[in-house]
Amino acid sequence: MVVPTYNEAENIADAILEIGRALAGVPHAVIVVDDSSPDGTAEIARQFGAHVVVRPQRLGVGTAVLDGIREARRLGCRFVGVTDADLQHDVSKLGVMYDILSRGVADLVIGSRYLPGGGVDGDWGLVRQLISWGAEFYTHLLMPRTRGLTDSHGNFFMLKLDAIDLDSIKLRGKPYEVLPILIQHLKNNARTVEIPYVFRQRVRGRSKLGVKAIIGYAVSILLASPLLPILLAGVTGVLVNLGVLALLLFLHLPMIASSAIAIEASIINNYVVADYFLRRNRITKWLSGLVRYHGSAGASIATQYAVANALYYLAHVHPLIAQFIGIILGFIANYYLATTIVWK
């Protein structure tokens, strides 16, 4: 069990004891990853039998979780769980999580506050609820493999270590929560389930969730998302699209044909650029991916083509402007479908 800490001297002993009770009969270790807490958290954790990793400075919860998971792998663990030290997660659920993993039902078990039977103990307040709902929506938008989950941005989960490619994870920034990035790096055949739990109120100590943590999470998820490579591909694709269109119109091809050829050229460009950053497949997978990308881009292609030609022939808009408007309207559909079908 990985427990990231910073100034949790008031809670860490109880957290270790609660984990021990929840996993009674299950061989386990508690790995406390502490960011050099000045209040003596690390010393207390050692006194209660934890395996303590002390980092030289405050580097953030997300990187602490990842360092703890890597330490668990180094120690030869088969499964690794994560919970906070503030006693807000219902660690009595750890036995259920372990049972699900050990029976091979799933490779990742996530505690969810939003499933029936889950919830929050006490009144969170409208602002905190909006922050949580907004974080979930934002995560689903930028991390396609989290779609369909109800609580993909928490720090309460258990994972089968061989279901994830840890070495491929390169964190940027100081993410407050790392679960969405772990989900994005699960192996393709990995199975995820959620179980409900009630999130408890913090009794002692101060919450680490503030404006800085929220911004750090938003930035790190954006930088780890496939959105940026696809956006980069889209920008170069616009140049290819409009350049090919201008050339074909200069050669006196009709707009209806020039637009179609220009769109196809940009689709191929977009796939080549995005795939280079997202996967770099061998040629056989590359070709099958290109076919799937054409399928996922169908809505974008149809939107671009219909809008561009309607604006040109019916509204007499300049052909390059008409094509550009079609490109913009097709991008959102293309991103969603591409991250659902091609780069899942």
DAGIBEL-V455122 format. One line per field, one symbol per residue. ss: DSSP state (a for helix, b for strand, c for the rest). phi: phi as a letter, one per 30 degrees, with the letter a starting at -180 (. if undefined). psi: psi as a letter, one per 20 degrees, with the letter a starting at -180 (. if undefined). Layout:
ss: ???
phi: ???
psi: ???
//
This chain:
ss: cbbbbccccccaaaaaaaaaaaccccccccbbbbccccccaaaaaaacccbbbbccccccaaaaaaaaaaaaaaccccbbbbccccccccaaaaaaaaaaaacccccbbbbbccccccbbcccccaaaaaaaaaaaaaaaaacaaaccccccccccbbbbaaabcaaaccccccccccaaaaaacbcccccbbbbbcbbcccccccccccaaaaaaaaaaaaaaccaaaaaaaaaaaaaaaaaaaaaaaaccccaaaaaaaaaaaaaaaaaaaaaaaaccccaaaaaaaaaaaaaacaaaaaaaaaaaaaaaacccccaaaaaaaaaaaaaaaaaaaaaaaccc
phi: .cbdbahcedcdddddddddddcejceabcccccchedciedddedeciddccccdadcjdddddddddddddddidcbbcbbdddidddddddddeddddddidacbccdcdcdejclbdjcdjddddddddddddddddccedddjdcbcbccbabbdddcbcddddbdcibddbceeddddcdddcdcbbcbdacdcddcbicdcdbeddddddedddddcddededddddddddddeddddddddddiddedddddddddddddeededddedcbhdddddedddddddddddedddddedddddddddcchdeeddddddddddddddddddddccccd
psi: ppopqolkhhhhghgggggghhkpioprqoopopllpijkgggggghjjqopopqiroiqgghggghgghhgghijqhqprpqrijjhqniiihggggggghijhripppppijqpiaapoaohqgghghggghhgggghghnhiipiqhmjkrknrpqphjiqnhiipoppamphpighhgghjqqhjqppqqqqrppqqpgqrqqioagghgggggghhghiqigghhgghhghhgggghggggghhhjkqqghggggggggghgggggggghghhhlrrhghgghhhghhhghjggggggggggghghghhikqphhgghgghgghigghggghhihggm.
//
